[in-house]
Amino acid sequence: MARRMMGLLGCMLVVALFQSAAAQTTHTVGGSTGWTLPSSNSFYTTWASSQNFAVGDTLEFDFSGSHDVAQVTKANYDSCTKTPIGSIISTSPAEILLNASGDHYFICTISNHCQAGMKLAITVSAASTTTNGTTNSTTPTATSSPPPPSSASSLSVGGFSAVLLSIVIAFLH
């Protein structure tokens, strides 16, 4: 009985390690500055250029005062048109799950904040990347209305967990 219990604990440890390795990165937009009126129009472009965004990562927009965040099309990003894709998020911290590769655009819709440089354009890669000193690794949570995640990534993690669960059940019998 003790031998089975040790085997079960070992399998649970392997599952826990795998899931921790599969955890993605949370990017705090703007770093310690957060999501606020920037010192220059290029502030968020410069910040984004130092990041590696991947499917499964989360953008965290931390702000106070009169700010919000909205995902928009490239055309609306370029012109600062306040027509969002989905909902405008006005509660901080706003967490947005990056669940599709490609280009993504975000603006603040308050007053002329977008024209003043409070806008973010990022490119999300399909593959996971390693974290650097400016990001935190956490399990992502979406508080917005992004499109559904890719079934391919869900199957790879889910499939591995299912195989491990089958092994544990077989071991216990």
SERO-4910 file (N, C-alpha, C, O; in steps of 0.05 Angstrom, whole numbers):
BEGIN
 pado doro    nc1    nc2    nc3   cac1   cac2   cac3    cc1    cc2    cc3    oc1    oc2    oc3
  Met    A     17    -24      0      0      0      0     18     25      0     12     44    -15
  Ala    A     39     25     16     57     49     18     71     53     -9     76     75    -18
  Arg    A     77     30    -23     90     32    -49     72     45    -69     81     62    -85
  Arg    A     46     38    -69     27     50    -87     23     80    -81     21     97   -100
  Met    A     23     87    -56     20    115    -48     44    132    -58     40    154    -68
  Met    A     68    121    -55     92    135    -65     91    138    -96     99    158   -106
  Gly    A     81    117   -109     79    119   -138     59    140   -147     64    155   -166
  Leu    A     36    141   -132     16    161   -138     27    189   -133     23    207   -150
  Leu    A     41    193   -111     53    219   -106     74    227   -127     75    250   -135
  Gly    A     89    207   -137    108    213   -158     95    221   -184    104    240   -197
  Cys    A     73    208   -191     59    215   -215     46    243   -212     46    259   -231
  Met    A     36    249   -189     24    276   -184     46    297   -186     40    319   -196
  Leu    A     70    291   -177     92    310   -179     99    316   -208    104    339   -216
  Val    A     99    295   -225    105    298   -253     84    315   -266     91    333   -282
  Val    A     58    311   -260     37    327   -271     40    356   -263     37    374   -279
  Ala    A     46    361   -237     49    388   -227     72    402   -241     70    425   -248
  Leu    A     95    388   -244    118    400   -258    111    407   -287    119    428   -297
  Phe    A     97    389   -300     90    394   -328     72    419   -330     76    436   -347
  Gln    A     52    420   -313     34    443   -314     48    469   -307     41    490   -318
  Ser    A     67    468   -289     82    492   -282     99    500   -305    103    524   -310
  Ala    A    111    481   -320    127    488   -344    109    499   -366    119    515   -382
  Ala    A     84    491   -367     66    501   -387     54    528   -380     40    540   -397
  Ala    A     59    538   -356     48    564   -348     60    586   -367     83    584   -374
  Gln    A     44    605   -373     52    626   -392     61    651   -377     62    651   -352
  Thr    A     66    672   -392     77    696   -381     55    718   -379     39    721   -397
  Thr    A     56    733   -357     39    756   -354     57    781   -359     77    784   -345
  His    A     49    797   -379     64    821   -386     49    845   -374     27    851   -382
  Thr    A     62    859   -355     50    883   -344     56    905   -364     79    914   -367
  Val    A     36    915   -378     39    934   -400     52    960   -389     42    972   -370
  Gly    A     74    968   -401     89    992   -393    108    987   -370    120   1006   -360
  Gly    A    110    962   -360    128    956   -338    119    971   -313     95    972   -307
  Ser    A    137    983   -298    131    997   -273    115   1022   -278    102   1032   -260
  Thr    A    115   1033   -303    100   1057   -309     70   1050   -311     53   1066   -304
  Gly    A     64   1026   -320     36   1018   -323     23   1030   -348     36   1038   -366
  Trp    A     -4   1030   -347    -20   1039   -370    -29   1067   -362    -49   1071   -348
  Thr    A    -15   1087   -372    -20   1115   -366    -12   1133   -389      0   1123   -408
  Leu    A    -17   1159   -387     -8   1177   -408     23   1175   -409     36   1181   -389
  Pro    A     34   1168   -432     63   1164   -433     79   1190   -435     68   1211   -442
  Ser    A    104   1188   -430    122   1212   -432    128   1218   -461    136   1241   -468
  Ser    A    124   1199   -479    128   1203   -508    109   1185   -523     99   1165   -513
  Asn    A    104   1193   -548     86   1176   -565     97   1149   -571     82   1131   -578
  Ser    A    123   1145   -568    136   1119   -574    140   1102   -549    151   1080   -551
  Phe    A    131   1111   -526    136   1096   -501    127   1067   -503    143   1049   -497
  Tyr    A    101   1062   -510     91   1034   -510    103   1018   -533    105    993   -531
  Thr    A    110   1031   -556    124   1017   -577    151   1007   -568    159    984   -573
  Thr    A    165   1024   -554    192   1017   -543    189    995   -523    204    975   -523
  Trp    A    169    997   -505    165    976   -485    159    949   -498    171    929   -491
  Ala    A    141    949   -518    132    924   -531    156    911   -546    157    887   -548
  Ser    A    174    928   -557    196    917   -572    215    900   -555    231    885   -565
  Ser    A    214    904   -528    231    889   -510    218    863   -499    229    849   -483
  Gln    A    194    858   -509    178    835   -499    176    814   -520    178    819   -544
  Asn    A    171    789   -512    165    767   -530    137    757   -522    133    746   -500
  Phe    A    117    761   -539     89    754   -534     83    727   -548     90    724   -571
  Ala    A     70    709   -534     63    683   -545     34    677   -538     23    687   -518
  Val    A     22    660   -554     -5    650   -548     -5    638   -521     12    622   -514
  Gly    A    -25    645   -504    -27    635   -477    -17    656   -457    -23    653   -433
  Asp    A     -2    676   -466      7    697   -448    -16    715   -441    -37    715   -454
  Thr    A    -12    732   -420    -33    751   -412    -20    779   -412      2    783   -403
  Leu    A    -36    798   -422    -29    826   -419    -44    837   -395    -68    833   -392
  Glu    A    -29    850   -377    -42    862   -354    -38    892   -356    -16    903   -356
  Phe    A    -61    906   -358    -61    935   -360    -68    946   -332    -90    944   -323
  Asp    A    -48    958   -318    -52    969   -292    -55   1000   -295    -37   1013   -306
  Phe    A    -77   1010   -285    -82   1039   -288    -98   1049   -265   -112   1034   -251
  Ser    A    -97   1075   -261   -115   1088   -241   -124   1114   -254   -113   1123   -274
  Gly    A   -145   1126   -243   -156   1150   -254   -173   1144   -278   -184   1122   -280
  Ser    A   -175   1163   -296   -192   1161   -320   -178   1148   -343   -169   1162   -361
  His    A   -177   1121   -343   -165   1106   -365   -182   1081   -369   -198   1074   -352
  Asp    A   -179   1069   -392   -191   1043   -398   -174   1030   -419   -153   1041   -427
  Val    A   -182   1007   -429   -167    993   -450   -188    980   -468   -207    967   -459
  Ala    A   -183    982   -494   -200    969   -514   -183    957   -536   -164    969   -545
  Gln    A   -190    933   -544   -176    921   -567   -190    932   -592   -215    934   -593
  Val    A   -174    940   -612   -185    952   -636   -172    940   -661   -152    926   -658
  Thr    A   -182    946   -684   -170    938   -709   -145    956   -714   -142    976   -701
  Lys    A   -129    948   -734   -105    964   -741   -114    991   -750   -102   1011   -743
  Ala    A   -134    993   -767   -144   1018   -777   -153   1036   -754   -146   1060   -754
  Asn    A   -167   1025   -735   -176   1041   -712   -153   1049   -694   -154   1070   -681
  Tyr    A   -133   1032   -692   -109   1038   -677    -94   1062   -690    -87   1081   -676
  Asp    A    -91   1060   -716    -76   1081   -731    -90   1108   -728    -77   1129   -726
  Ser    A   -117   1108   -730   -133   1133   -729   -143   1140   -702   -156   1161   -698
  Cys    A   -138   1123   -682   -149   1127   -654   -179   1128   -654   -191   1143   -639
  Thr    A   -192   1112   -671   -221   1110   -672   -229   1092   -649   -219   1070   -646
  Lys    A   -249   1101   -633   -256   1087   -608   -278   1066   -612   -297   1065   -597
  Thr    A   -274   1050   -632   -293   1028   -638   -279   1002   -630   -262    992   -645
  Pro    A   -287    990   -607   -272    966   -597   -280    940   -610   -302    938   -622
  Ile    A   -263    921   -608   -269    893   -614   -277    882   -587   -260    880   -569
  Gly    A   -302    875   -583   -311    866   -556   -317    889   -538   -326    910   -547
  Ser    A   -311    886   -513   -319    906   -493   -295    924   -485   -272    915   -487
  Ile    A   -301    948   -477   -281    966   -465   -278    958   -436   -298    955   -422
  Ile    A   -254    955   -427   -249    947   -399   -241    972   -384   -221    985   -390
  Ser    A   -257    979   -363   -251   1003   -348   -243    998   -319   -241   1017   -303
  Thr    A   -239    973   -312   -231    966   -285   -202    955   -286   -196    937   -302
  Ser    A   -186    965   -269   -158    957   -267   -154    937   -244   -167    940   -223
  Pro    A   -137    917   -247   -121    911   -271   -138    897   -292   -154    879   -285
  Ala    A   -135    905   -317   -149    892   -339   -130    871   -350   -108    877   -359
  Glu    A   -139    846   -349   -123    824   -359   -135    813   -384   -159    806   -385
  Ile    A   -119    811   -405   -128    802   -431   -110    778   -439    -86    780   -442
  Leu    A   -123    755   -443   -110    731   -452   -104    733   -482   -121    738   -498
  Leu    A    -79    728   -489    -71    728   -517    -74    699   -527    -57    682   -523
  Asn    A    -97    694   -541   -102    667   -549   -103    663   -579   -113    644   -589
  Ala    A    -91    682   -594    -88    679   -623    -62    693   -631    -55    714   -621
  Ser    A    -48    680   -649    -23    692   -659    -30    715   -679    -52    717   -688
  Gly    A    -10    731   -684    -14    754   -702    -12    780   -688     -3    782   -665
  Asp    A    -21    801   -702    -19    828   -692    -44    835   -676    -67    828   -683
  His    A    -40    849   -653    -62    857   -635    -58    886   -628    -35    895   -625
  Tyr    A    -80    901   -626    -79    930   -622    -97    938   -599   -119    929   -597
  Phe    A    -87    956   -582   -101    965   -558    -98    995   -555    -77   1006   -561
  Ile    A   -120   1008   -546   -119   1037   -542   -134   1044   -516   -150   1028   -506
  Cys    A   -129   1068   -506   -145   1080   -485   -166   1097   -500   -158   1113   -517
  Thr    A   -192   1094   -493   -213   1108   -508   -220   1135   -494   -238   1149   -504
  Ile    A   -208   1141   -472   -214   1166   -457   -202   1190   -472   -179   1190   -479
  Ser    A   -218   1210   -475   -210   1236   -486   -191   1233   -509   -197   1218   -528
  Asn    A   -168   1247   -509   -148   1245   -530   -124   1228   -522   -102   1232   -532
  His    A   -128   1209   -503   -106   1193   -493    -92   1177   -515    -67   1175   -515
  Cys    A   -107   1166   -533    -95   1150   -555    -77   1168   -572    -55   1160   -579
  Gln    A    -87   1192   -579    -71   1210   -595    -46   1218   -581    -25   1225   -593
  Ala    A    -46   1218   -554    -23   1225   -538     -4   1202   -534     16   1204   -520
  Gly    A    -10   1179   -547      9   1156   -546      0   1133   -529     15   1114   -525
  Met    A    -24   1134   -517    -33   1113   -500    -46   1091   -517    -70   1088   -517
  Lys    A    -29   1077   -532    -37   1056   -550    -15   1036   -552      9   1043   -550
  Leu    A    -22   1011   -557     -3    989   -557     -9    971   -581    -31    962   -585
  Ala    A     12    965   -596     11    946   -618     31    924   -612     54    929   -606
  Ile    A     22    899   -613     40    876   -607     36    854   -629     16    853   -642
  Thr    A     57    838   -631     55    814   -648     58    790   -631     78    788   -616
  Val    A     39    772   -632     39    748   -616     47    724   -632     36    719   -654
  Ser    A     67    709   -622     77    685   -636     61    661   -627     49    661   -606
  Ala    A     60    641   -644     45    616   -638     60    599   -617     47    585   -602
  Ala    A     87    601   -616    103    585   -598    108    599   -572    109    624   -571
  Ser    A    111    584   -550    117    595   -524    146    605   -524    163    594   -538
  Thr    A    151    627   -509    178    638   -508    187    638   -479    170    635   -461
  Thr    A    213    641   -474    223    642   -447    218    670   -436    216    690   -450
  Thr    A    215    671   -409    210    697   -396    236    712   -392    258    700   -392
  Asn    A    234    738   -389    258    754   -383    253    768   -357    232    764   -344
  Gly    A    271    784   -348    269    797   -322    246    816   -318    240    824   -296
  Thr    A    232    824   -340    211    844   -338    183    831   -337    163    846   -337
  Thr    A    182    805   -337    156    792   -337    153    773   -313    173    766   -301
  Asn    A    129    766   -307    123    747   -286    109    723   -298     92    726   -316
  Ser    A    116    699   -289    103    675   -299     80    668   -281     83    662   -258
  Thr    A     56    668   -293     32    660   -278     13    646   -297     17    645   -321
  Thr    A     -8    634   -286    -28    622   -302    -47    644   -311    -57    659   -294
  Pro    A    -52    647   -337    -68    669   -347    -97    667   -340   -108    645   -339
  Thr    A   -110    690   -336   -138    692   -331   -149    714   -349   -138    736   -349
  Ala    A   -170    709   -363   -181    729   -381   -204    744   -367   -222    731   -356
  Thr    A   -203    770   -367   -225    786   -357   -238    802   -379   -253    821   -374
  Ser    A   -231    795   -404   -243    808   -427   -257    788   -444   -262    765   -434
  Ser    A   -264    795   -468   -279    776   -485   -262    769   -510   -271    776   -532
  Pro    A   -239    756   -507   -223    749   -530   -235    725   -545   -252    712   -533
  Pro    A   -226    720   -569   -236    696   -584   -227    671   -569   -208    671   -554
  Pro    A   -241    648   -575   -235    623   -561   -207    614   -568   -196    620   -589
  Pro    A   -194    599   -549   -167    590   -553   -165    569   -575   -185    556   -582
  Ser    A   -141    566   -586   -136    546   -607   -139    518   -595   -129    512   -573
  Ser    A   -154    501   -609   -158    474   -599   -132    458   -599   -129    439   -583
  Ala    A   -113    465   -616    -88    450   -618    -72    452   -592    -62    432   -582
  Ser    A    -70    476   -580    -55    479   -556    -70    466   -532    -57    455   -515
  Ser    A    -96    467   -532   -111    455   -511   -108    425   -511   -106    412   -490
  Leu    A   -107    413   -535   -105    384   -537    -78    374   -528    -76    353   -516
  Ser    A    -57    389   -534    -30    379   -527    -27    378   -496    -17    358   -486
  Val    A    -36    398   -482    -34    397   -453    -54    377   -441    -47    361   -424
  Gly    A    -79    378   -451    -99    361   -442    -93    331   -448    -98    314   -431
  Gly    A    -82    326   -472    -75    299   -479    -54    287   -461    -56    264   -453
  Phe    A    -34    303   -455    -12    294   -437    -23    288   -409    -16    268   -397
  Ser    A    -40    306   -399    -52    302   -372    -69    276   -372    -69    262   -353
  Ala    A    -84    272   -394   -101    248   -395    -84    223   -395    -92    203   -382
  Val    A    -62    223   -409    -44    199   -410    -33    194   -382    -33    171   -373
  Leu    A    -24    215   -368    -14    211   -341    -35    201   -322    -30    184   -305
  Leu    A    -59    212   -325    -81    203   -308    -87    173   -313    -91    158   -294
  Ser    A    -86    164   -338    -90    136   -345    -69    119   -332    -75     97   -322
  Ile    A    -44    128   -333    -22    113   -320    -27    110   -290    -23     88   -279
  Val    A    -34    132   -277    -39    131   -249    -62    112   -242    -59     96   -223
  Ile    A    -84    113   -257   -106     95   -252    -98     66   -256   -105     48   -240
  Ala    A    -83     60   -278    -74     33   -283    -55     24   -260    -56      0   -252
  Phe    A    -38     41   -250    -20     35   -229    -34     27   -203    -25     10   -188
  Leu    A    -56     41   -198    -71     36   -173    -87     11   -174    -95      0   -153
  His    A    -92      0   -198   -108    -25   -200    -91    -50   -200   -102    -72   -202
***
